[in-house]
């Protein structure tokens, strides 16, 4: 009975490792392989994809910058003591 429980635990742990590390790695490798093949067969799509990535990077860069024009002037207050 203990051997059966240990076998189930071992199968569970192997499955967890596979789903957490191995399957995502295989999926990334598989998608990159087909992406390279697609861009090799469609060079115009590669140019359009690069342009879209550049636009996305520029949009993200602009979103990170705080808009300082709308903040107003800096006012430095000094505390006055009434002694």
C-alpha positions, -999 to 999 in steps of 0.1 A, spaced: 0 0 0 28 24 9 45 16 -25 13 26 -44 11 59 -25 48 66 -31 42 59 -68 13 83 -70 33 110 -53 62 105 -76 40 106 -107 24 138 -93 58 154 -88 70 145 -122 39 159 -138 43 191 -118 79 195 -130 68 188 -166 40 213 -166 60 240 -148 93 238 -167 95 214 -196 62 220 -215 66 259 -215 101 255 -228 89 231 -256 61 255 -265 85 285 -268 109 265 -289 81 252 -312 66 287 -316 100 303 -323 107 277 -349 75 283 -368 78 321 -364 112 320 -381 98 299 -409 68 322 -413 91 353 -416 114 335 -440 85 328 -463 69 362 -458 96 389 -456 70 418 -458 54 405 -426 87 407 -409 90 444 -418 55 451 -406 60 432 -374 92 451 -367 75 484 -373 46 474 -350 71 465 -322 88 498 -326 55 516 -323 46 496 -292 80 504 -276 75 541 -283 40 540 -268 52 523 -237 81 548 -233 56 577 -236 33 561 -210 61 558 -185 70 595 -187 50 616 -162 33 646 -178 51 674 -159 33 702 -179 0 697 -160 16 696 -125 19 733 -120 46 753 -102 66 742 -72 59 762 -41 82 760 -11 65 768 22 83 779 52 69 773 87 64 804 108 65 801 146 43 824 167 64 826 198 
